[in-house]
């Protein structure tokens, strides 16, 4: 057993170093601003609405993860990597809209590896731990934050990556676009959520939506680009050190399929 762990650590040395750098960034002192949508900011009816809307995705996600692990138990470490990546990136925040903020999401990688519903579960767990341990986000707004970051973001990232595969786009570009667009669409949805809860007195929902999206865009566009680049770096490391697992997950084509 010790030898097997030793081999795994050696094979994934660069990967663990990369994750260690992310955790160092996480532990760096930052001003305390609410990330995601903060606790108590949304009216109760909207908290319940987004919570109920999210539940079906979590149920399907748990089943998806269970099937994946039953089929290939060796991917458990990759599940941990995907969750850790999302946790660290989404904890790096920049103040933006009142009651929320801009930050990377990190959900694109998990969506590419395990599919969008599996990442919904991982993203929800990430948001729950951040709310409980870091006081970021909140329990009442967990449903809303999960829907934007862990439901819509992963679905966008997954389908963008699959589309790029069909178009024979270079893998690195597909990963970049998937992560970046998954990030941007997360904040489009967050803008919708805030605009629905707080329509402007003049112009209503539409005016409020334009205002929220405009404010988010200032910080979120460069953050999305940065997240796309970081995801490409980590994906390339996984391709080198976990190529077999990626082939089994059909994330990259196996030699046998390429010959066909």
Phi and psi in degrees as a GROMACS rama.xvg file:
@    title "Ramachandran Plot"
@    xaxis  label "Phi"
@    yaxis  label "Psi"
@TYPE xy
-61.9308  -40.478  UNK-2
-64.5909  -38.496  UNK-3
-65.3569  -40.7145  UNK-4
-65.2928  -38.2479  UNK-5
-63.3335  -42.6983  UNK-6
-63.9902  -41.0787  UNK-7
-63.9477  -40.7722  UNK-8
-66.0711  -39.6429  UNK-9
-66.9943  -42.265  UNK-10
-67.2478  -29.9569  UNK-11
-112.269  28.587  UNK-12
-59.4959  -48.3068  UNK-13
-64.8807  -35.1693  UNK-14
-63.5937  -45.6688  UNK-15
-66.3748  -34.4222  UNK-16
-63.6004  -42.3311  UNK-17
-61.4648  -46.1235  UNK-18
-63.8244  -35.434  UNK-19
-63.0864  -38.4098  UNK-20
-62.4613  -42.2365  UNK-21
-60.9437  -40.8365  UNK-22
-70.2509  -30.5703  UNK-23
-63.3407  -42.6455  UNK-24
-60.7115  -39.8379  UNK-25
-63.7111  -37.4765  UNK-26
-80.8886  -7.04535  UNK-27
-66.5656  140.198  UNK-28
-65.9489  129.788  UNK-29
-131.957  152.585  UNK-30
-58.7425  144.206  UNK-31
-83.9475  97.8264  UNK-32
-120.083  150.772  UNK-33
-69.357  132.754  UNK-34
-105.802  165.296  UNK-35
57.257  -143.314  UNK-36
-102.935  124.539  UNK-37
-71.3473  162.095  UNK-38
-58.5048  130.666  UNK-39
79.154  2.52674  UNK-40
-81.4918  -37.5237  UNK-41
-86.1532  143.609  UNK-42
-60.0613  152.69  UNK-43
-56.9338  -39.9952  UNK-44
-62.223  -34.8108  UNK-45
-77.6558  -32.5002  UNK-46
-61.0944  -44.4333  UNK-47
-67.7711  -41.8389  UNK-48
-59.051  -50.9147  UNK-49
-70.6438  -31.7979  UNK-50
-64.5044  -47.5696  UNK-51
-64.3214  -39.6752  UNK-52
-64.7752  -27.2881  UNK-53
-82.8036  -28.2  UNK-54
-53.7811  -46.7488  UNK-55
-58.3373  -36.7315  UNK-56
-66.5961  -35.903  UNK-57
-69.1142  -39.4354  UNK-58
-62.0438  -47.4251  UNK-59
-64.8986  -36.4152  UNK-60
-64.5286  -42.557  UNK-61
-61.0074  -41.1746  UNK-62
-65.6783  -39.2473  UNK-63
-63.8731  -44.6876  UNK-64
-63.6123  -42.9569  UNK-65
-59.9701  -44.3051  UNK-66
-65.0713  -40.8231  UNK-67
-64.027  -44.5536  UNK-68
-68.6717  -39.0483  UNK-69
-62.2524  -37.5865  UNK-70
-75.9279  -36.8634  UNK-71
-146.85  88.0638  UNK-72
-60.9404  -20.3247  UNK-73
-68.9775  -11.8683  UNK-74
-87.1007  4.53173  UNK-75
-59.1025  -38.9508  UNK-76
-64.3636  -39.0288  UNK-77
-64.6305  -35.4703  UNK-78
-60.007  -43.0921  UNK-79
-63.5628  -39.8641  UNK-80
-63.1588  -44.5757  UNK-81
-62.2759  -42.5244  UNK-82
-67.0923  -42.6503  UNK-83
-64.4413  -40.5729  UNK-84
-61.1514  -45.5512  UNK-85
-65.2909  -39.7137  UNK-86
-62.2094  -47.9485  UNK-87
-68.9584  -48.0989  UNK-88
-64.9892  -41.8029  UNK-89
-74.6623  -7.17164  UNK-90
-91.5599  -5.5147  UNK-91
-93.3335  106.025  UNK-92
-122.544  152.989  UNK-93
-126.429  125.963  UNK-94
-55.56  137.941  UNK-95
-141.247  -110.679  UNK-96
-69.195  141.796  UNK-97
-55.0055  128.802  UNK-98
87.7763  -0.0144252  UNK-99
-152.499  -172.542  UNK-100
-163.398  171.059  UNK-101
-98.6033  144.314  UNK-102
-167.558  157.946  UNK-103
-63.8121  162.269  UNK-104
-110.919  -36.0945  UNK-105
73.4539  8.69941  UNK-106
-84.6664  -15.9141  UNK-107
-61.6844  -40.7799  UNK-108
-61.7023  -49.8308  UNK-109
-63.0867  -36.2035  UNK-110
-65.5635  -39.9336  UNK-111
-65.8353  -41.0708  UNK-112
-75.7474  -44.6972  UNK-113
-121.879  -2.13782  UNK-114
97.1052  162.051  UNK-115
-69.8365  -38.3672  UNK-116
-71.4675  -34.7372  UNK-117
-62.447  -39.8129  UNK-118
-70.4304  -23.7838  UNK-119
-61.9311  -41.4328  UNK-120
-67.1737  -48.8064  UNK-121
-61.0961  -42.0595  UNK-122
-64.472  -39.2328  UNK-123
-63.7499  -41.9267  UNK-124
-63.1155  -42.5502  UNK-125
-58.6172  -48.3963  UNK-126
-64.7577  -36.0169  UNK-127
-65.6099  -45.3607  UNK-128
-64.4578  -39.1658  UNK-129
-65.5581  -38.5458  UNK-130
-66.3309  -39.397  UNK-131
-81.5553  -38.8097  UNK-132
-97.7418  -31.2891  UNK-133
-112.458  -3.37966  UNK-134
57.6604  36.0421  UNK-135
-110.224  130.906  UNK-136
79.7548  -140.967  UNK-137
179.63  164.596  UNK-138
-76.1305  -39.2705  UNK-139
-67.6491  -29.8388  UNK-140
-100.019  11.7171  UNK-141
-60.2985  -40.6914  UNK-142
-63.0955  -44.8263  UNK-143
-64.8395  -45.2265  UNK-144
-66.7472  -37.6419  UNK-145
-65.402  -41.8092  UNK-146
-62.5934  -42.9011  UNK-147
-74.4611  -47.2478  UNK-148
-88.6237  -34.6249  UNK-149
-109.141  -4.96797  UNK-150
-112.409  -63.9421  UNK-151
-66.7162  -47.2509  UNK-152
-54.5671  -52.6136  UNK-153
-62.3172  -38.7492  UNK-154
-63.1355  -43.0688  UNK-155
-62.9605  -47.4426  UNK-156
-60.2923  -44.6542  UNK-157
-62.6817  -49.0373  UNK-158
-71.6859  -31.2676  UNK-159
-65.1747  -43.153  UNK-160
-63.8508  -44.5756  UNK-161
-64.5127  -38.1683  UNK-162
-63.4208  -42.3496  UNK-163
-63.6667  -36.1077  UNK-164
-63.148  -43.496  UNK-165
-64.7329  -32.4307  UNK-166
-86.4341  5.22942  UNK-167
57.6287  34.2174  UNK-168
-70.7023  144.646  UNK-169
-51.4567  139.019  UNK-170
-55.9227  -43.3921  UNK-171
-61.4842  -36.6605  UNK-172
-71.162  -38.5037  UNK-173
-62.0718  -41.8108  UNK-174
-64.635  -44.0374  UNK-175
-60.8871  -49.8514  UNK-176
-64.461  -39.4042  UNK-177
-61.5402  -48.5382  UNK-178
-67.3829  -43.6668  UNK-179
-66.8789  -46.0759  UNK-180
-72.0133  -33.143  UNK-181
-61.4216  -38.6421  UNK-182
-64.2945  -50.3347  UNK-183
-62.7934  -42.2309  UNK-184
-68.9996  -26.156  UNK-185
-58.4153  -42.4174  UNK-186
-81.6667  -21.5405  UNK-187
-64.7638  -43.9683  UNK-188
-66.4399  -41.4377  UNK-189
-59.4641  -39.4892  UNK-190
-62.6889  -41.2119  UNK-191
-60.8596  -44.144  UNK-192
-61.776  -44.8337  UNK-193
-69.1001  -38.4671  UNK-194
-67.9686  -36.6988  UNK-195
-66.9013  -36.9497  UNK-196
-79.5899  -30.738  UNK-197
-133.319  69.2729  UNK-198
-64.7188  145.167  UNK-199
-71.3676  149.538  UNK-200
-63.3593  -37.6733  UNK-201
-110.34  108.861  UNK-202
106.086  -15.2316  UNK-203
62.8765  -142.552  UNK-204
-59.0241  -45.6237  UNK-205
-61.9409  -45.5653  UNK-206
-64.2013  -40.449  UNK-207
-66.1268  -40.3747  UNK-208
-61.6866  -45.8732  UNK-209
-60.9858  -40.1173  UNK-210
-64.5865  -48.9306  UNK-211
-64.0209  -44.0072  UNK-212
-65.7082  -36.798  UNK-213
-65.3176  -40.3453  UNK-214
-68.6645  -44.6267  UNK-215
-62.308  -37.253  UNK-216
-59.5004  -32.8686  UNK-217
-58.1883  -43.1714  UNK-218
-98.463  -29.467  UNK-219
-76.7102  -32.5101  UNK-220
-62.4307  -51.0352  UNK-221
-64.3857  -32.5687  UNK-222
-66.7794  -38.1579  UNK-223
-64.8835  -40.7676  UNK-224
-63.7899  -43.9621  UNK-225
-62.9091  -42.8248  UNK-226
-63.1803  -39.9432  UNK-227
-59.9429  -42.9777  UNK-228
-66.8968  -43.4478  UNK-229
-63.0571  -38.6587  UNK-230
-65.8861  -37.8896  UNK-231
-62.7119  -42.9466  UNK-232
-59.9703  -48.9769  UNK-233
-67.3776  -38.705  UNK-234
-62.8457  -40.0419  UNK-235
-63.3902  -38.3098  UNK-236
-63.8255  -41.7172  UNK-237
-65.3999  -36.3585  UNK-238
-62.9538  -34.9701  UNK-239
-76.6929  -45.6447  UNK-240
-98.5889  -16.8628  UNK-241
-132.637  40.5893  UNK-242
-61.1462  -41.941  UNK-243
-60.588  -44.6625  UNK-244
-63.7448  -39.6491  UNK-245
-65.9865  -35.8122  UNK-246
-67.2221  -41.3362  UNK-247
-67.1207  -30.1065  UNK-248
-84.2991  -0.719001  UNK-249
62.8144  26.4967  UNK-250
-77.3846  -39.648  UNK-251
-124.373  151.267  UNK-252
-68.9252  139.488  UNK-253
-82.1976  157.196  UNK-254
-55.2862  -36.9465  UNK-255
-62.5989  -43.1271  UNK-256
-68.8728  -35.4753  UNK-257
-64.5781  -36.5078  UNK-258
-64.9814  -40.5748  UNK-259
